[in-house]
Amino acid sequence: MRNILAALMSGALTLCRYGTIAAFSVLIAVVTIQVLGRVPGFPSPSWTEEVARFALVYLVAFSCGIAVLRGELVNVDLFVGPLPARARAIVDRIVDVIIFGFAIAIIPGAYDYVTGSIGERARSIDIPMIVVYVVTLIIPVSLAFFSLARLFGFGQSAPASHGELV
């Protein structure tokens, strides 16, 4: 069972990493087009604003699970940092349970929101809006999956501190 969960987590983590990179790349490209559009003679298509918003939303959707897995989504360093290691681990598990419960609670509403958007289309780029609205389902599913993975001991350590705690 643990090996199956490890394989699923590895696949989901890879998907989230590549999704984050892809969304960030699209965001960089679109913003570059917007900036260059301010130069006389360079076209600035109207769809770039909408695509930039969509890319930003997907960036959040793909990266929030990674943040949960590393224990960086919800963290108050001033509270958790001074605690002994055992107390810090307990607080981390409590936070994981809260995140899991919250994510599970909003999945049905997110699903209803996605299914209710079938048939809508984006104005400037004429794509189905379900492509964008599915993010409201990706986020809680990702949060639930990765917080559960942390509860089962698959959490990763956060990178070295940036010097906030001295």
ZAMARGU-4260 file (C-alpha; in steps of 0.2 Angstrom, whole numbers, plus 5000, padded with zeros to 4 digits):
<rodrens>
0) 5000/5000/5000 | 5014/5012/5005 | 5023/5008/4988 | 5007/5012/4978 | 5005/5029/4987
5) 5023/5033/4985 | 5021/5030/4966 | 5005/5040/4965 | 5014/5054/4975 | 5029/5054/4964
10) 5018/5055/4948 | 5007/5069/4955 | 5023/5078/4961 | 5030/5077/4944 | 5014/5083/4936
15) 5013/5098/4948 | 5031/5102/4945 | 5030/5102/4926 | 5013/5111/4927 | 5021/5124/4938
20) 5035/5127/4925 | 5023/5127/4910 | 5011/5139/4918 | 5026/5151/4923 | 5033/5149/4906
25) 5016/5154/4898 | 5015/5169/4910 | 5032/5175/4906 | 5029/5174/4887 | 5012/5183/4888
30) 5019/5197/4899 | 5033/5199/4887 | 5021/5201/4873 | 5012/5214/4884 | 5027/5223/4888
35) 5033/5223/4870 | 5016/5229/4864 | 5020/5245/4872 | 5033/5248/4859 | 5027/5257/4844
40) 5024/5245/4829 | 5023/5229/4840 | 5006/5222/4841 | 4998/5219/4858 | 4984/5206/4856
45) 4969/5208/4868 | 4969/5190/4873 | 4986/5192/4883 | 4977/5199/4898 | 4965/5184/4899
50) 4979/5172/4896 | 4990/5180/4909 | 4976/5178/4922 | 4973/5160/4917 | 4992/5156/4918
55) 4993/5164/4936 | 4978/5154/4942 | 4986/5138/4935 | 5003/5143/4943 | 4994/5143/4960
60) 4985/5127/4956 | 5000/5117/4952 | 5011/5124/4965 | 5000/5123/4981 | 5002/5104/4982
65) 5021/5106/4982 | 5020/5119/4995 | 5009/5108/5006 | 5021/5093/5004 | 5036/5104/5009
70) 5026/5111/5024 | 5027/5129/5017 | 5009/5132/5013 | 5003/5137/5031 | 5017/5141/5042
75) 5019/5154/5056 | 5038/5154/5059 | 5037/5166/5074 | 5026/5153/5082 | 5033/5137/5076
80) 5051/5141/5075 | 5055/5143/5093 | 5046/5126/5098 | 5056/5110/5101 | 5057/5098/5087
85) 5043/5086/5094 | 5031/5101/5097 | 5034/5107/5079 | 5030/5090/5072 | 5014/5090/5082
90) 5009/5107/5075 | 5013/5102/5058 | 5002/5087/5059 | 4988/5097/5066 | 4990/5109/5051
95) 4990/5095/5039 | 4974/5088/5046 | 4966/5105/5045 | 4971/5107/5027 | 4965/5090/5023
100) 4948/5093/5031 | 4946/5110/5023 | 4951/5103/5006 | 4939/5088/5007 | 4925/5100/5013
105) 4926/5111/4997 | 4929/5097/4984 | 4910/5095/4982 | 4906/5113/4979 | 4921/5115/4967
110) 4915/5100/4957 | 4897/5108/4956 | 4905/5124/4951 | 4915/5116/4937 | 4900/5106/4930
115) 4889/5121/4931 | 4901/5130/4919 | 4900/5118/4905 | 4895/5128/4889 | 4903/5144/4894
120) 4917/5151/4883 | 4931/5164/4886 | 4928/5181/4878 | 4944/5185/4870 | 4952/5169/4866
125) 4936/5158/4863 | 4941/5143/4873 | 4929/5133/4885 | 4929/5141/4902 | 4929/5124/4910
130) 4948/5124/4905 | 4950/5138/4918 | 4936/5133/4930 | 4943/5116/4933 | 4957/5124/4943
135) 4944/5126/4957 | 4944/5107/4958 | 4962/5105/4955 | 4967/5115/4970 | 4957/5106/4984
140) 4961/5089/4976 | 4979/5093/4976 | 4979/5100/4994 | 4969/5085/5000 | 4981/5073/4991
145) 4997/5081/4997 | 4992/5084/5015 | 4987/5066/5016 | 5004/5061/5009 | 5012/5072/5023
150) 5001/5063/5036 | 5008/5046/5030 | 5026/5052/5031 | 5029/5057/5013 | 5033/5075/5018
155) 5048/5084/5012 | 5059/5096/5022 | 5058/5114/5017 | 5073/5122/5010 | 5085/5131/5021
160) 5079/5146/5029 | 5082/5163/5021 | 5088/5170/5038 | 5071/5175/5045 | 5075/5167/5061
165) 5091/5171/5069
</rodrens>
